[in-house]
Amino acid sequence: MTALDPNRESLKDHVLAHAVRTGDFVLKSGRRSNWFIDGKQTACRPEGIKLVADVILSEIQGLDAIGGLTMGADPVAYGVAAIAADRGVPIRSFSIRKEAKDHGVEGRVAGALSRGDRVAIMEDVVTRGVSPLEAAEVVRAFGAEPVMIIAIVDRGGTCGALAKQAGIEFYPLLTALDLGFEYEGP
C-alpha cells in the first residue's frame, strides 16, 4: 500500500472515526460483511465535507457539474459545489431521482445540469459500481458527458474496471485497503 498524501490521510482518519462500523452487516447486494461504511457520516459533517472537497478540488479540473443518484451523491455534490464556489471554482451540482417525475420539470435530473456539461458522477461509497454507472447513463441520456466517477470510498475494488468499460475514469478518494480492510469484491 502506498502512503497517502496529507489531505487523503486526514480524510481517512475522519472516515475511520465517523463512518466505518464493524460487526455483522447485510449489504445492499444481500451479502454479509463484517464492516460497513456510512459515508454520510463524513459527507454530512462540516469538517468531513471540507476534507472531501480538499481532495477533489486539489486534483480535478475541467468539470462543469458534479452529482449522482440521490441520496448517496447529494450531500457530497452540494457540499463540494458550495466549497468550490468559495474558492472561485464554478462547479454546479445536481441529483438524479430514483424515478422520473411526471409533473413540473419532468425526468430524473434535478438541479443545475446542462446539456454538454463535463460531469463527475459522485457516490459516497461504492462496492460493485452499479449505482454510479446507472447515474452515468442518465447523464448521457440527458445530453451531458460523464467523464469520471468519484467515490469517497471504494470498498469493492470492481468499479474501476466497470467504469473503464463504459469509457469513464474512476477516481476513489480512499479504498478499502487504505482503511485496513480487504475489498468486498463482486
C-alpha positions as CSV (number, residue, x, y, z in Angstrom):
1,M,0.0,0.0,0.0
2,T,1.4,3.4,-0.9
3,A,1.4,6.3,1.5
4,L,-1.5,8.7,1.3
5,D,-1.0,12.5,0.8
6,P,-1.8,14.7,3.8
7,N,-5.3,15.5,2.5
8,R,-6.2,11.9,2.0
9,E,-4.7,10.9,5.3
10,S,-6.9,13.4,7.1
11,L,-9.9,12.2,5.2
12,K,-9.0,8.6,6.1
13,D,-8.8,9.5,9.8
14,H,-12.3,11.1,9.6
15,V,-13.8,8.2,7.8
16,L,-12.4,5.7,10.3
17,A,-13.6,7.8,13.2
18,H,-17.1,8.6,12.0
19,A,-18.2,6.4,9.1
20,V,-16.7,2.9,9.5
21,R,-18.6,0.4,11.6
22,T,-17.5,-3.2,12.3
23,G,-19.9,-6.1,13.2
24,D,-22.3,-8.2,11.1
25,F,-24.0,-6.3,8.3
26,V,-26.1,-7.2,5.3
27,L,-25.1,-5.1,2.3
28,K,-27.3,-3.7,-0.5
29,S,-26.3,-6.7,-2.6
30,G,-27.7,-9.1,0.1
31,R,-24.2,-10.3,1.0
32,R,-22.9,-10.2,4.6
33,S,-19.9,-8.2,5.6
34,N,-18.0,-7.6,8.9
35,W,-17.6,-3.9,8.1
36,F,-19.8,-1.2,6.8
37,I,-19.2,2.4,5.8
38,D,-22.0,5.0,6.3
39,G,-20.3,7.6,4.0
40,K,-22.9,10.3,5.0
41,Q,-21.3,10.4,8.5
42,T,-18.3,12.0,6.8
43,A,-20.2,13.9,3.9
44,C,-22.7,15.5,6.3
45,R,-20.3,16.8,8.8
46,P,-18.7,20.2,8.1
47,E,-15.1,19.0,8.7
48,G,-15.8,15.9,6.7
49,I,-17.2,17.5,3.6
50,K,-14.3,20.1,3.7
51,L,-11.8,17.2,3.7
52,V,-13.6,15.6,0.7
53,A,-13.7,18.9,-1.2
54,D,-10.0,19.5,-0.4
55,V,-9.0,16.2,-2.1
56,I,-11.4,16.6,-5.1
57,L,-10.7,20.3,-5.8
58,S,-6.9,19.9,-5.5
59,E,-6.7,17.2,-8.1
60,I,-9.7,17.6,-10.5
61,Q,-10.1,20.3,-13.0
62,G,-12.3,21.0,-16.1
63,L,-15.7,19.9,-14.6
64,D,-18.9,21.8,-15.1
65,A,-21.0,19.8,-12.7
66,I,-21.0,17.1,-10.0
67,G,-23.8,14.9,-8.9
68,G,-25.3,11.4,-9.0
69,L,-28.1,9.2,-7.7
70,T,-29.9,10.7,-4.7
71,M,-29.1,10.1,-1.7
72,G,-25.5,8.8,-2.0
73,A,-24.3,11.7,-4.1
74,D,-26.4,14.6,-2.8
75,P,-24.5,15.8,0.3
76,V,-21.2,15.4,-1.4
77,A,-22.1,17.1,-4.7
78,Y,-23.8,20.0,-2.9
79,G,-21.1,20.4,-0.4
80,V,-18.2,20.3,-3.0
81,A,-20.0,22.7,-5.2
82,A,-20.5,25.2,-2.3
83,I,-16.9,24.9,-1.2
84,A,-15.7,25.2,-4.8
85,A,-17.7,28.4,-5.2
86,D,-16.0,29.9,-2.1
87,R,-12.7,29.1,-3.9
88,G,-13.7,30.7,-7.2
89,V,-14.3,27.4,-9.0
90,P,-17.6,27.3,-10.7
91,I,-18.9,23.7,-10.4
92,R,-22.7,23.2,-10.4
93,S,-24.5,20.4,-8.6
94,F,-27.4,18.1,-9.5
95,S,-29.2,15.0,-8.3
96,I,-30.7,12.1,-10.2
97,R,-34.0,10.9,-8.9
98,K,-34.7,7.2,-8.5
99,E,-37.8,7.7,-10.8
100,A,-38.8,10.2,-13.3
101,K,-41.3,12.9,-12.2
102,D,-44.5,13.3,-14.2
103,H,-45.1,16.9,-13.2
104,G,-43.2,20.2,-13.1
105,V,-39.8,19.7,-14.6
106,E,-40.0,16.1,-15.8
107,G,-37.3,13.5,-15.9
108,R,-34.8,12.1,-13.4
109,V,-32.4,15.0,-13.4
110,A,-32.9,17.8,-10.8
111,G,-30.6,20.7,-10.3
112,A,-28.1,22.7,-12.4
113,L,-27.0,20.2,-15.0
114,S,-26.9,21.5,-18.6
115,R,-26.5,19.7,-21.9
116,G,-22.9,19.4,-23.0
117,D,-21.6,19.6,-19.4
118,R,-18.5,17.6,-18.4
119,V,-19.7,15.8,-15.3
120,A,-18.3,13.9,-12.3
121,I,-20.6,11.3,-11.1
122,M,-20.4,11.3,-7.3
123,E,-21.0,8.5,-4.8
124,D,-20.2,8.3,-1.2
125,V,-19.3,4.6,-1.1
126,V,-19.1,2.1,-4.0
127,T,-18.9,-1.7,-3.7
128,R,-19.7,-3.0,-7.2
129,G,-20.2,0.3,-9.0
130,V,-23.8,-0.3,-10.3
131,S,-25.3,3.0,-8.9
132,P,-22.8,5.4,-10.4
133,L,-22.9,3.6,-13.8
134,E,-26.7,4.0,-13.7
135,A,-26.2,7.7,-13.0
136,A,-23.8,8.0,-15.9
137,E,-26.3,6.6,-18.3
138,V,-29.0,9.1,-17.1
139,V,-26.4,11.9,-17.6
140,R,-25.6,10.7,-21.1
141,A,-29.4,10.4,-21.9
142,F,-29.8,14.0,-20.7
143,G,-27.1,15.2,-23.1
144,A,-24.1,15.8,-20.7
145,E,-20.8,13.9,-20.7
146,P,-19.9,11.8,-17.7
147,V,-16.1,11.9,-17.6
148,M,-15.4,10.4,-14.2
149,I,-16.9,8.6,-11.3
150,I,-15.7,9.8,-7.9
151,A,-16.3,7.8,-4.7
152,I,-15.3,8.8,-1.2
153,V,-14.5,5.1,-0.6
154,D,-14.2,2.1,-3.0
155,R,-14.9,-0.8,-0.8
156,G,-15.3,-3.4,-3.6
157,G,-12.5,-2.9,-6.0
158,T,-14.6,-3.6,-9.1
159,C,-16.0,-0.1,-10.0
160,G,-12.8,0.9,-11.8
161,A,-13.0,-1.9,-14.4
162,L,-16.7,-1.3,-15.0
163,A,-16.1,2.4,-15.4
164,K,-13.3,1.8,-17.8
165,Q,-15.6,-0.4,-19.9
166,A,-18.0,2.5,-20.0
167,G,-15.3,4.9,-21.1
168,I,-15.3,6.8,-17.8
169,E,-12.4,7.4,-15.4
170,F,-12.8,6.1,-11.8
171,Y,-11.3,8.2,-9.0
172,P,-11.7,6.8,-5.5
173,L,-10.6,9.2,-2.7
174,L,-9.9,6.2,-0.5
175,T,-10.0,2.4,-0.9
176,A,-10.9,-0.5,1.4
177,L,-7.2,-1.2,1.5
178,D,-6.4,2.4,2.7
179,L,-8.8,1.8,5.6
180,G,-7.2,-1.5,6.6
181,F,-9.9,-3.8,5.1
182,E,-9.9,-6.3,2.2
183,Y,-12.0,-5.5,-0.9
184,E,-15.5,-7.0,-0.8
185,G,-15.3,-7.9,-4.5
186,P,-18.2,-8.6,-6.9
